[in-house]
Amino acid sequence: MAIADSGRSVVLPIFPLPGLTFFPHTLLPLHVFEARYRAMVSDCLARDRRLAVVGLKPGYEAAYDGRPAVHPVAGAGEIVRWERLASGRFNILLRGDCRIRIETELPTDTLYRLVRARVLAEEVPEGAGLASETRRVTAASLELLKAHGQASPEIEQAFHAVTAPGVVADRIASAVIPDPDLRQELLETLDVRRRLERLAAALDDLLRQVT
């Protein structure tokens, strides 16, 4: 079940992480060790298991222990699996549900941060070409994985099993694109055709580097 309908306002704890982008339609394993985020996970598990993972803006290091600036668009989802270790740390698995745009940070007495955010809707244009662009990025991503020796029949089957353009774009961006700035750009691109086109160009660039 998704966090909320598109356009609705939600209140969520945020997990700011450097260089990490959390896309909808993906699974993200995390090892949680800082005290403030162990507290966040404990509270999430006692409530609805919902949180957002948000990227830190450049220059975050000086303010990391406080409230460093974060990107306004983030991925939000649900903790679908968790393990509490004897040390108090957690291993968790997040399932990405949607994109959100942070509207304001809320005052709180918790160690972690809370925000009010708006759930963002994808823009899926009508007309021909979207399916072919989807097949193009799928083929390019598989070719790239083969070039790196990371392809397998199971991966190829998984890639071809999904045909929804937005889902394909998000999963490939999450699995294949290494550059954090580009990943954030793709997360912020709501128009699915534009996201696929940008992804296709990036995959072509990566392929040229290995062929």
PAGU-220227 format. One record per residue (C-alpha): residue number from 1; residue in three letters; x, y, z. Coordinates in steps of 0.1 Angstrom, whole numbers, plus 5000, padded with zeros to 4 digits. Example, Ala and Ser with C-alpha at 12.3 -4.5 7.8 and 13.67 -1.06 7.14 Angstrom:
2
<atom><num>1</num><residuo>ALA</residuo><u>5123</u><v>4955</v><w>5078</w></atom>
<atom><num>2</num><residuo>SER</residuo><u>5137</u><v>4989</v><w>5071</w></atom>
***
This chain:
211
<atom><num>1</num><residuo>MET</residuo><u>5000</u><v>5000</v><w>5000</w></atom>
<atom><num>2</num><residuo>ALA</residuo><u>5014</u><v>5034</v><w>4990</w></atom>
<atom><num>3</num><residuo>ILE</residuo><u>5021</u><v>5061</v><w>5016</w></atom>
<atom><num>4</num><residuo>ALA</residuo><u>4993</u><v>5083</v><w>5003</w></atom>
<atom><num>5</num><residuo>ASP</residuo><u>4975</u><v>5094</v><w>4971</w></atom>
<atom><num>6</num><residuo>SER</residuo><u>4995</u><v>5117</v><w>4948</w></atom>
<atom><num>7</num><residuo>GLY</residuo><u>4992</u><v>5153</v><w>4959</w></atom>
<atom><num>8</num><residuo>ARG</residuo><u>4984</u><v>5146</v><w>4995</w></atom>
<atom><num>9</num><residuo>SER</residuo><u>5004</u><v>5160</v><w>5024</w></atom>
<atom><num>10</num><residuo>VAL</residuo><u>5022</u><v>5135</v><w>5046</w></atom>
<atom><num>11</num><residuo>VAL</residuo><u>5044</u><v>5138</v><w>5077</w></atom>
<atom><num>12</num><residuo>LEU</residuo><u>5075</u><v>5115</v><w>5077</w></atom>
<atom><num>13</num><residuo>PRO</residuo><u>5108</u><v>5110</v><w>5094</w></atom>
<atom><num>14</num><residuo>ILE</residuo><u>5137</u><v>5115</v><w>5071</w></atom>
<atom><num>15</num><residuo>PHE</residuo><u>5169</u><v>5095</v><w>5069</w></atom>
<atom><num>16</num><residuo>PRO</residuo><u>5195</u><v>5118</v><w>5052</w></atom>
<atom><num>17</num><residuo>LEU</residuo><u>5223</u><v>5099</v><w>5035</w></atom>
<atom><num>18</num><residuo>PRO</residuo><u>5252</u><v>5111</v><w>5014</w></atom>
<atom><num>19</num><residuo>GLY</residuo><u>5254</u><v>5099</v><w>4978</w></atom>
<atom><num>20</num><residuo>LEU</residuo><u>5223</u><v>5077</v><w>4980</w></atom>
<atom><num>21</num><residuo>THR</residuo><u>5191</u><v>5080</v><w>4961</w></atom>
<atom><num>22</num><residuo>PHE</residuo><u>5160</u><v>5059</v><w>4970</w></atom>
<atom><num>23</num><residuo>PHE</residuo><u>5137</u><v>5053</v><w>4940</w></atom>
<atom><num>24</num><residuo>PRO</residuo><u>5102</u><v>5041</v><w>4940</w></atom>
<atom><num>25</num><residuo>HIS</residuo><u>5097</u><v>5005</v><w>4928</w></atom>
<atom><num>26</num><residuo>THR</residuo><u>5130</u><v>4994</v><w>4943</w></atom>
<atom><num>27</num><residuo>LEU</residuo><u>5143</u><v>4977</v><w>4975</w></atom>
<atom><num>28</num><residuo>LEU</residuo><u>5170</u><v>4993</v><w>4996</w></atom>
<atom><num>29</num><residuo>PRO</residuo><u>5189</u><v>4974</v><w>5023</w></atom>
<atom><num>30</num><residuo>LEU</residuo><u>5204</u><v>4996</v><w>5051</w></atom>
<atom><num>31</num><residuo>HIS</residuo><u>5225</u><v>4989</v><w>5082</w></atom>
<atom><num>32</num><residuo>VAL</residuo><u>5214</u><v>5015</v><w>5108</w></atom>
<atom><num>33</num><residuo>PHE</residuo><u>5240</u><v>5022</v><w>5135</w></atom>
<atom><num>34</num><residuo>GLU</residuo><u>5238</u><v>5059</v><w>5146</w></atom>
<atom><num>35</num><residuo>ALA</residuo><u>5218</u><v>5064</v><w>5178</w></atom>
<atom><num>36</num><residuo>ARG</residuo><u>5194</u><v>5089</v><w>5163</w></atom>
<atom><num>37</num><residuo>TYR</residuo><u>5185</u><v>5066</v><w>5134</w></atom>
<atom><num>38</num><residuo>ARG</residuo><u>5182</u><v>5036</v><w>5156</w></atom>
<atom><num>39</num><residuo>ALA</residuo><u>5156</u><v>5056</v><w>5175</w></atom>
<atom><num>40</num><residuo>MET</residuo><u>5139</u><v>5066</v><w>5142</w></atom>
<atom><num>41</num><residuo>VAL</residuo><u>5136</u><v>5030</v><w>5131</w></atom>
<atom><num>42</num><residuo>SER</residuo><u>5123</u><v>5019</v><w>5165</w></atom>
<atom><num>43</num><residuo>ASP</residuo><u>5096</u><v>5046</v><w>5163</w></atom>
<atom><num>44</num><residuo>CYS</residuo><u>5088</u><v>5038</v><w>5127</w></atom>
<atom><num>45</num><residuo>LEU</residuo><u>5083</u><v>5001</v><w>5136</w></atom>
<atom><num>46</num><residuo>ALA</residuo><u>5060</u><v>5011</v><w>5164</w></atom>
<atom><num>47</num><residuo>ARG</residuo><u>5039</u><v>5032</v><w>5140</w></atom>
<atom><num>48</num><residuo>ASP</residuo><u>5034</u><v>5027</v><w>5103</w></atom>
<atom><num>49</num><residuo>ARG</residuo><u>5069</u><v>5017</v><w>5092</w></atom>
<atom><num>50</num><residuo>ARG</residuo><u>5071</u><v>5047</v><w>5068</w></atom>
<atom><num>51</num><residuo>LEU</residuo><u>5100</u><v>5069</v><w>5063</w></atom>
<atom><num>52</num><residuo>ALA</residuo><u>5118</u><v>5089</v><w>5036</w></atom>
<atom><num>53</num><residuo>VAL</residuo><u>5155</u><v>5086</v><w>5025</w></atom>
<atom><num>54</num><residuo>VAL</residuo><u>5168</u><v>5119</v><w>5013</w></atom>
<atom><num>55</num><residuo>GLY</residuo><u>5201</u><v>5129</v><w>4998</w></atom>
<atom><num>56</num><residuo>LEU</residuo><u>5224</u><v>5154</v><w>5015</w></atom>
<atom><num>57</num><residuo>LYS</residuo><u>5235</u><v>5185</v><w>4995</w></atom>
<atom><num>58</num><residuo>PRO</residuo><u>5272</u><v>5191</v><w>4989</w></atom>
<atom><num>59</num><residuo>GLY</residuo><u>5290</u><v>5206</v><w>5018</w></atom>
<atom><num>60</num><residuo>TYR</residuo><u>5270</u><v>5186</v><w>5044</w></atom>
<atom><num>61</num><residuo>GLU</residuo><u>5301</u><v>5174</v><w>5062</w></atom>
<atom><num>62</num><residuo>ALA</residuo><u>5305</u><v>5205</v><w>5084</w></atom>
<atom><num>63</num><residuo>ALA</residuo><u>5269</u><v>5201</v><w>5097</w></atom>
<atom><num>64</num><residuo>TYR</residuo><u>5264</u><v>5164</v><w>5095</w></atom>
<atom><num>65</num><residuo>ASP</residuo><u>5258</u><v>5159</v><w>5133</w></atom>
<atom><num>66</num><residuo>GLY</residuo><u>5231</u><v>5187</v><w>5131</w></atom>
<atom><num>67</num><residuo>ARG</residuo><u>5206</u><v>5194</v><w>5104</w></atom>
<atom><num>68</num><residuo>PRO</residuo><u>5225</u><v>5197</v><w>5071</w></atom>
<atom><num>69</num><residuo>ALA</residuo><u>5208</u><v>5208</v><w>5039</w></atom>
<atom><num>70</num><residuo>VAL</residuo><u>5190</u><v>5181</v><w>5020</w></atom>
<atom><num>71</num><residuo>HIS</residuo><u>5176</u><v>5178</v><w>4985</w></atom>
<atom><num>72</num><residuo>PRO</residuo><u>5139</u><v>5188</v><w>4984</w></atom>
<atom><num>73</num><residuo>VAL</residuo><u>5128</u><v>5157</v><w>4964</w></atom>
<atom><num>74</num><residuo>ALA</residuo><u>5132</u><v>5123</v><w>4981</w></atom>
<atom><num>75</num><residuo>GLY</residuo><u>5121</u><v>5087</v><w>4979</w></atom>
<atom><num>76</num><residuo>ALA</residuo><u>5096</u><v>5074</v><w>5005</w></atom>
<atom><num>77</num><residuo>GLY</residuo><u>5086</u><v>5039</v><w>5014</w></atom>
<atom><num>78</num><residuo>GLU</residuo><u>5080</u><v>5013</v><w>5040</w></atom>
<atom><num>79</num><residuo>ILE</residuo><u>5102</u><v>4991</v><w>5061</w></atom>
<atom><num>80</num><residuo>VAL</residuo><u>5092</u><v>4956</v><w>5049</w></atom>
<atom><num>81</num><residuo>ARG</residuo><u>5119</u><v>4936</v><w>5067</w></atom>
<atom><num>82</num><residuo>TRP</residuo><u>5140</u><v>4943</v><w>5098</w></atom>
<atom><num>83</num><residuo>GLU</residuo><u>5164</u><v>4927</v><w>5122</w></atom>
<atom><num>84</num><residuo>ARG</residuo><u>5174</u><v>4942</v><w>5155</w></atom>
<atom><num>85</num><residuo>LEU</residuo><u>5209</u><v>4932</v><w>5165</w></atom>
<atom><num>86</num><residuo>ALA</residuo><u>5222</u><v>4926</v><w>5200</w></atom>
<atom><num>87</num><residuo>SER</residuo><u>5242</u><v>4958</v><w>5197</w></atom>
<atom><num>88</num><residuo>GLY</residuo><u>5209</u><v>4978</v><w>5192</w></atom>
<atom><num>89</num><residuo>ARG</residuo><u>5217</u><v>4984</v><w>5155</w></atom>
<atom><num>90</num><residuo>PHE</residuo><u>5193</u><v>4974</v><w>5128</w></atom>
<atom><num>91</num><residuo>ASN</residuo><u>5194</u><v>4958</v><w>5094</w></atom>
<atom><num>92</num><residuo>ILE</residuo><u>5163</u><v>4969</v><w>5075</w></atom>
<atom><num>93</num><residuo>LEU</residuo><u>5149</u><v>4965</v><w>5040</w></atom>
<atom><num>94</num><residuo>LEU</residuo><u>5130</u><v>4995</v><w>5025</w></atom>
<atom><num>95</num><residuo>ARG</residuo><u>5105</u><v>4992</v><w>4997</w></atom>
<atom><num>96</num><residuo>GLY</residuo><u>5102</u><v>5024</v><w>4977</w></atom>
<atom><num>97</num><residuo>ASP</residuo><u>5066</u><v>5036</v><w>4972</w></atom>
<atom><num>98</num><residuo>CYS</residuo><u>5067</u><v>5072</v><w>4959</w></atom>
<atom><num>99</num><residuo>ARG</residuo><u>5085</u><v>5104</v><w>4954</w></atom>
<atom><num>100</num><residuo>ILE</residuo><u>5079</u><v>5133</v><w>4978</w></atom>
<atom><num>101</num><residuo>ARG</residuo><u>5087</u><v>5170</v><w>4978</w></atom>
<atom><num>102</num><residuo>ILE</residuo><u>5097</u><v>5183</v><w>5012</w></atom>
<atom><num>103</num><residuo>GLU</residuo><u>5077</u><v>5214</v><w>5021</w></atom>
<atom><num>104</num><residuo>THR</residuo><u>5088</u><v>5222</v><w>5056</w></atom>
<atom><num>105</num><residuo>GLU</residuo><u>5108</u><v>5207</v><w>5084</w></atom>
<atom><num>106</num><residuo>LEU</residuo><u>5088</u><v>5203</v><w>5116</w></atom>
<atom><num>107</num><residuo>PRO</residuo><u>5099</u><v>5211</v><w>5152</w></atom>
<atom><num>108</num><residuo>THR</residuo><u>5104</u><v>5179</v><w>5171</w></atom>
<atom><num>109</num><residuo>ASP</residuo><u>5118</u><v>5166</v><w>5204</w></atom>
<atom><num>110</num><residuo>THR</residuo><u>5132</u><v>5135</v><w>5187</w></atom>
<atom><num>111</num><residuo>LEU</residuo><u>5168</u><v>5129</v><w>5179</w></atom>
<atom><num>112</num><residuo>TYR</residuo><u>5159</u><v>5125</v><w>5142</w></atom>
<atom><num>113</num><residuo>ARG</residuo><u>5142</u><v>5150</v><w>5118</w></atom>
<atom><num>114</num><residuo>LEU</residuo><u>5105</u><v>5151</v><w>5107</w></atom>
<atom><num>115</num><residuo>VAL</residuo><u>5092</u><v>5169</v><w>5076</w></atom>
<atom><num>116</num><residuo>ARG</residuo><u>5059</u><v>5177</v><w>5060</w></atom>
<atom><num>117</num><residuo>ALA</residuo><u>5060</u><v>5167</v><w>5024</w></atom>
<atom><num>118</num><residuo>ARG</residuo><u>5038</u><v>5164</v><w>4993</w></atom>
<atom><num>119</num><residuo>VAL</residuo><u>5035</u><v>5131</v><w>4974</w></atom>
<atom><num>120</num><residuo>LEU</residuo><u>5045</u><v>5136</v><w>4938</w></atom>
<atom><num>121</num><residuo>ALA</residuo><u>5027</u><v>5121</v><w>4908</w></atom>
<atom><num>122</num><residuo>GLU</residuo><u>5045</u><v>5108</v><w>4877</w></atom>
<atom><num>123</num><residuo>GLU</residuo><u>5036</u><v>5125</v><w>4844</w></atom>
<atom><num>124</num><residuo>VAL</residuo><u>5031</u><v>5097</v><w>4818</w></atom>
<atom><num>125</num><residuo>PRO</residuo><u>5026</u><v>5113</v><w>4783</w></atom>
<atom><num>126</num><residuo>GLU</residuo><u>5003</u><v>5097</v><w>4758</w></atom>
<atom><num>127</num><residuo>GLY</residuo><u>5014</u><v>5088</v><w>4723</w></atom>
<atom><num>128</num><residuo>ALA</residuo><u>5037</u><v>5064</v><w>4705</w></atom>
<atom><num>129</num><residuo>GLY</residuo><u>5073</u><v>5060</v><w>4714</w></atom>
<atom><num>130</num><residuo>LEU</residuo><u>5072</u><v>5054</v><w>4751</w></atom>
<atom><num>131</num><residuo>ALA</residuo><u>5073</u><v>5017</v><w>4748</w></atom>
<atom><num>132</num><residuo>SER</residuo><u>5102</u><v>5017</v><w>4723</w></atom>
<atom><num>133</num><residuo>GLU</residuo><u>5122</u><v>5041</v><w>4746</w></atom>
<atom><num>134</num><residuo>THR</residuo><u>5115</u><v>5017</v><w>4775</w></atom>
<atom><num>135</num><residuo>ARG</residuo><u>5128</u><v>4988</v><w>4755</w></atom>
<atom><num>136</num><residuo>ARG</residuo><u>5159</u><v>5008</v><w>4745</w></atom>
<atom><num>137</num><residuo>VAL</residuo><u>5170</u><v>5016</v><w>4780</w></atom>
<atom><num>138</num><residuo>THR</residuo><u>5163</u><v>4980</v><w>4791</w></atom>
<atom><num>139</num><residuo>ALA</residuo><u>5186</u><v>4967</v><w>4763</w></atom>
<atom><num>140</num><residuo>ALA</residuo><u>5213</u><v>4993</v><w>4770</w></atom>
<atom><num>141</num><residuo>SER</residuo><u>5213</u><v>4985</v><w>4807</w></atom>
<atom><num>142</num><residuo>LEU</residuo><u>5217</u><v>4948</v><w>4800</w></atom>
<atom><num>143</num><residuo>GLU</residuo><u>5245</u><v>4955</v><w>4776</w></atom>
<atom><num>144</num><residuo>LEU</residuo><u>5263</u><v>4976</v><w>4802</w></atom>
<atom><num>145</num><residuo>LEU</residuo><u>5259</u><v>4949</v><w>4828</w></atom>
<atom><num>146</num><residuo>LYS</residuo><u>5273</u><v>4923</v><w>4804</w></atom>
<atom><num>147</num><residuo>ALA</residuo><u>5303</u><v>4946</v><w>4797</w></atom>
<atom><num>148</num><residuo>HIS</residuo><u>5310</u><v>4947</v><w>4834</w></atom>
<atom><num>149</num><residuo>GLY</residuo><u>5305</u><v>4909</v><w>4838</w></atom>
<atom><num>150</num><residuo>GLN</residuo><u>5274</u><v>4914</v><w>4860</w></atom>
<atom><num>151</num><residuo>ALA</residuo><u>5247</u><v>4900</v><w>4838</w></atom>
<atom><num>152</num><residuo>SER</residuo><u>5229</u><v>4867</v><w>4844</w></atom>
<atom><num>153</num><residuo>PRO</residuo><u>5199</u><v>4849</v><w>4830</w></atom>
<atom><num>154</num><residuo>GLU</residuo><u>5180</u><v>4858</v><w>4863</w></atom>
<atom><num>155</num><residuo>ILE</residuo><u>5188</u><v>4895</v><w>4859</w></atom>
<atom><num>156</num><residuo>GLU</residuo><u>5179</u><v>4895</v><w>4822</w></atom>
<atom><num>157</num><residuo>GLN</residuo><u>5146</u><v>4878</v><w>4831</w></atom>
<atom><num>158</num><residuo>ALA</residuo><u>5139</u><v>4903</v><w>4858</w></atom>
<atom><num>159</num><residuo>PHE</residuo><u>5146</u><v>4933</v><w>4835</w></atom>
<atom><num>160</num><residuo>HIS</residuo><u>5123</u><v>4920</v><w>4808</w></atom>
<atom><num>161</num><residuo>ALA</residuo><u>5095</u><v>4911</v><w>4832</w></atom>
<atom><num>162</num><residuo>VAL</residuo><u>5088</u><v>4947</v><w>4839</w></atom>
<atom><num>163</num><residuo>THR</residuo><u>5074</u><v>4969</v><w>4811</w></atom>
<atom><num>164</num><residuo>ALA</residuo><u>5058</u><v>4999</v><w>4828</w></atom>
<atom><num>165</num><residuo>PRO</residuo><u>5080</u><v>5029</v><w>4817</w></atom>
<atom><num>166</num><residuo>GLY</residuo><u>5082</u><v>5046</v><w>4850</w></atom>
<atom><num>167</num><residuo>VAL</residuo><u>5090</u><v>5014</v><w>4869</w></atom>
<atom><num>168</num><residuo>VAL</residuo><u>5117</u><v>5005</v><w>4843</w></atom>
<atom><num>169</num><residuo>ALA</residuo><u>5133</u><v>5039</v><w>4845</w></atom>
<atom><num>170</num><residuo>ASP</residuo><u>5135</u><v>5039</v><w>4883</w></atom>
<atom><num>171</num><residuo>ARG</residuo><u>5148</u><v>5004</v><w>4886</w></atom>
<atom><num>172</num><residuo>ILE</residuo><u>5175</u><v>5008</v><w>4860</w></atom>
<atom><num>173</num><residuo>ALA</residuo><u>5185</u><v>5042</v><w>4874</w></atom>
<atom><num>174</num><residuo>SER</residuo><u>5188</u><v>5026</v><w>4908</w></atom>
<atom><num>175</num><residuo>ALA</residuo><u>5207</u><v>4995</v><w>4896</w></atom>
<atom><num>176</num><residuo>VAL</residuo><u>5230</u><v>5009</v><w>4869</w></atom>
<atom><num>177</num><residuo>ILE</residuo><u>5236</u><v>5047</v><w>4872</w></atom>
<atom><num>178</num><residuo>PRO</residuo><u>5266</u><v>5054</v><w>4895</w></atom>
<atom><num>179</num><residuo>ASP</residuo><u>5267</u><v>5092</v><w>4895</w></atom>
<atom><num>180</num><residuo>PRO</residuo><u>5248</u><v>5106</v><w>4925</w></atom>
<atom><num>181</num><residuo>ASP</residuo><u>5240</u><v>5139</v><w>4909</w></atom>
<atom><num>182</num><residuo>LEU</residuo><u>5224</u><v>5122</v><w>4879</w></atom>
<atom><num>183</num><residuo>ARG</residuo><u>5205</u><v>5098</v><w>4901</w></atom>
<atom><num>184</num><residuo>GLN</residuo><u>5191</u><v>5128</v><w>4920</w></atom>
<atom><num>185</num><residuo>GLU</residuo><u>5182</u><v>5144</v><w>4887</w></atom>
<atom><num>186</num><residuo>LEU</residuo><u>5164</u><v>5113</v><w>4875</w></atom>
<atom><num>187</num><residuo>LEU</residuo><u>5145</u><v>5111</v><w>4908</w></atom>
<atom><num>188</num><residuo>GLU</residuo><u>5133</u><v>5147</v><w>4904</w></atom>
<atom><num>189</num><residuo>THR</residuo><u>5122</u><v>5142</v><w>4868</w></atom>
<atom><num>190</num><residuo>LEU</residuo><u>5085</u><v>5135</v><w>4870</w></atom>
<atom><num>191</num><residuo>ASP</residuo><u>5079</u><v>5134</v><w>4832</w></atom>
<atom><num>192</num><residuo>VAL</residuo><u>5085</u><v>5097</v><w>4824</w></atom>
<atom><num>193</num><residuo>ARG</residuo><u>5094</u><v>5103</v><w>4788</w></atom>
<atom><num>194</num><residuo>ARG</residuo><u>5121</u><v>5129</v><w>4798</w></atom>
<atom><num>195</num><residuo>ARG</residuo><u>5134</u><v>5105</v><w>4825</w></atom>
<atom><num>196</num><residuo>LEU</residuo><u>5137</u><v>5077</v><w>4799</w></atom>
<atom><num>197</num><residuo>GLU</residuo><u>5154</u><v>5100</v><w>4774</w></atom>
<atom><num>198</num><residuo>ARG</residuo><u>5179</u><v>5113</v><w>4800</w></atom>
<atom><num>199</num><residuo>LEU</residuo><u>5185</u><v>5077</v><w>4812</w></atom>
<atom><num>200</num><residuo>ALA</residuo><u>5191</u><v>5065</v><w>4777</w></atom>
<atom><num>201</num><residuo>ALA</residuo><u>5217</u><v>5092</v><w>4770</w></atom>
<atom><num>202</num><residuo>ALA</residuo><u>5235</u><v>5084</v><w>4803</w></atom>
<atom><num>203</num><residuo>LEU</residuo><u>5235</u><v>5047</v><w>4794</w></atom>
<atom><num>204</num><residuo>ASP</residuo><u>5249</u><v>5055</v><w>4760</w></atom>
<atom><num>205</num><residuo>ASP</residuo><u>5277</u><v>5075</v><w>4776</w></atom>
<atom><num>206</num><residuo>LEU</residuo><u>5285</u><v>5047</v><w>4800</w></atom>
<atom><num>207</num><residuo>LEU</residuo><u>5286</u><v>5021</v><w>4772</w></atom>
<atom><num>208</num><residuo>ARG</residuo><u>5310</u><v>5043</v><w>4752</w></atom>
<atom><num>209</num><residuo>GLN</residuo><u>5334</u><v>5042</v><w>4781</w></atom>
<atom><num>210</num><residuo>VAL</residuo><u>5335</u><v>5004</v><w>4782</w></atom>
<atom><num>211</num><residuo>THR</residuo><u>5334</u><v>4995</v><w>4745</w></atom>
***
